[in-house]
């Protein structure tokens, strides 16, 4: 089996108990034992994606596995191996990422066609110029920041809704919004 050499060194039940108990060495050992193999499977199934995306998926798999173990969703006494359990989570996260990529493509296509806002006649030219500057600055940001800012400010979604839409933890969505706004401000000030 895929991870069997590693599991012979660390029997499921002892290793799992340490992970459940939050022993830092167990989490580090988990990462050391499985990261390369998980990386290999993710890379194979997702094809040509960025290194950053692979790192995100691998991190999500690791976090989901540890969290799932800590919440008691896996019981080694029922005869299932840790290897099978990790594979179940791995393929679920790969499937989620593929859905996310399709959603992201749709969002990116939509971002490029953001409609011009409606303004009062007197302020039209001034506000139109401002809207064009904002759109220009947003288009210069990396795609991952464009999408969260678009969903937050153009679609008026909450962080939890954005998290669900792009399959990223709410904390990571908040971080991207925060950092995206910093980048936006930095670029915007250069244009003024």
C-alpha positions in Angstrom: 0.0 0.0 0.0 1.0 3.6 -0.5 2.1 4.5 3.1 2.6 1.0 4.5 6.4 1.4 5.1 5.8 4.4 7.2 2.9 2.8 9.1 5.1 -0.3 10.0 7.4 2.1 11.8 4.5 3.8 13.6 1.5 1.5 14.4 -1.8 3.2 13.8 -3.2 3.2 17.3 -0.2 4.7 19.1 0.4 7.2 16.4 -3.2 8.2 16.2 -3.5 8.6 20.0 -0.5 11.0 19.9 -2.2 13.0 17.1 -5.5 13.1 19.0 -3.7 14.2 22.2 -2.1 17.1 20.2 1.4 15.9 20.8 3.5 18.3 18.7 6.1 15.7 17.8 3.3 13.5 16.4 2.0 16.2 14.2 5.6 16.9 13.0 6.1 13.1 12.4 2.8 13.0 10.5 4.0 15.8 8.3 7.4 14.1 7.8 5.9 10.7 7.0 3.1 11.7 4.7 3.7 15.1 3.1 5.8 13.9 0.2 3.4 11.0 -0.7 0.4 13.3 -0.4 2.2 15.9 -2.5 2.9 13.3 -5.1 -0.8 12.1 -5.3 -2.1 15.7 -5.3 0.3 16.7 -8.1 -0.6 13.7 -10.2 -4.4 14.2 -9.8 -4.4 18.0 -10.2 -1.9 18.2 -13.1 -0.4 21.5 -14.0 -1.2 23.8 -11.0 1.0 26.2 -9.2 3.3 25.1 -6.4 1.3 27.4 -4.1 -1.9 25.7 -4.9 -0.3 22.3 -4.3 1.0 23.5 -0.9 -2.5 24.8 0.0 -4.2 21.4 -0.9 -1.5 19.4 1.0 -1.9 21.7 4.0 -5.7 21.4 3.9 -5.4 17.6 3.8 -3.0 17.6 6.7 -5.2 19.9 8.8 -8.4 18.0 7.9 -6.8 14.7 8.8 -5.5 15.9 12.2 -8.8 17.7 13.0 -10.8 14.7 12.0 -8.7 12.4 14.2 -9.0 14.8 17.1 -12.8 14.9 16.8 -13.0 11.1 17.0 -14.1 10.5 13.4 -11.5 7.7 13.0 -11.4 4.6 15.1 -8.5 2.2 14.4 -10.2 -0.5 16.4 -12.9 -0.8 13.6 -10.3 -2.4 11.3 -9.7 0.5 9.0 -6.1 1.7 8.5 -4.8 5.2 8.8 -3.6 4.9 5.2 -7.2 4.3 4.0 -8.5 7.1 6.2 -6.0 9.6 4.8 -6.7 8.6 1.3 -10.4 9.2 1.8 -9.7 12.8 3.0 -7.1 13.3 0.3 -9.5 12.4 -2.5 -12.2 14.5 -1.0 -9.9 17.5 -0.8 -8.7 17.0 -4.4 -12.4 16.9 -5.5 -13.1 20.1 -3.5 -10.1 21.8 -5.1 -11.3 20.8 -8.6 -14.7 22.4 -7.9 -13.0 25.4 -6.4 -10.8 25.8 -9.6 -14.0 25.7 -11.7 -15.6 28.3 -9.5 -12.4 30.4 -9.5 -12.4 30.4 -13.4 -15.9 31.6 -13.4 -15.1 34.4 -10.9 -12.0 35.5 -12.8 -14.1 35.7 -16.0 -16.7 37.7 -14.2 -14.1 40.0 -12.6 -12.9 41.0 -16.1 -16.4 42.2 -16.9 -17.3 44.2 -13.7 -20.0 46.6 -14.7 -19.5 50.3 -14.4 -21.3 51.7 -11.4 -24.3 54.0 -11.8 -23.7 57.6 -10.7 -25.5 60.9 -10.4 -25.1 63.0 -13.5 -23.1 65.8 -11.8 -20.5 63.4 -10.4 -20.4 61.0 -13.3 -17.0 61.9 -14.9 -15.2 62.1 -11.5 -16.6 58.9 -10.2 -16.1 57.1 -13.5 -12.4 58.0 -13.4 -12.3 56.7 -9.8 -14.0 53.5 -10.7 -11.6 53.0 -13.6 -8.6 53.5 -11.3 -10.0 51.0 -8.8 -10.7 48.4 -11.5 -7.1 49.0 -12.9 -5.5 48.5 -9.5 -7.6 45.4 -8.7 -6.6 43.9 -12.1 -2.9 44.3 -11.1 -3.3 42.3 -7.9 -2.5 38.5 -7.9 -5.6 36.5 -8.8 -6.1 35.1 -5.3 -6.5 38.6 -4.0 -8.7 39.7 -6.9 -11.2 37.0 -6.3 -11.6 37.6 -2.5 -11.9 41.3 -3.0 -14.4 40.8 -5.8 -16.5 38.5 -3.7 -16.3 40.7 -0.7 -16.9 44.1 -2.2 -18.7 43.5 -5.5 -20.8 40.5 -4.5 -21.1 41.6 -0.8 -20.4 38.1 0.5 -19.5 37.3 4.1 -16.2 35.6 4.9 -18.0 32.4 5.6 -19.7 32.5 2.2 -16.4 33.3 0.4 -14.8 30.4 2.3 -17.4 28.0 1.1 -17.3 29.4 -2.4 -13.5 29.1 -2.9 -12.9 26.1 -0.6 -10.5 27.9 1.7 -10.6 28.1 5.5 -12.4 31.3 6.8 -9.2 32.4 8.6 -7.2 32.2 5.3 -10.0 34.1 3.5 -9.8 36.9 6.1 -6.0 37.0 5.7 -6.3 37.3 1.9 -8.8 40.1 2.2 -6.7 41.9 4.7 -3.5 41.5 2.6 -5.3 42.2 -0.6 -6.5 45.5 0.8 -3.0 46.4 1.8 -1.7 45.6 -1.7 -4.7 47.6 -3.2 -3.9 50.6 -1.1 -0.2 50.5 -2.0 -0.9 50.3 -5.7 -3.7 52.8 -5.5 -1.6 55.5 -3.9 1.0 55.1 -6.7 -1.7 56.0 -9.3 -3.1 59.1 -7.4 
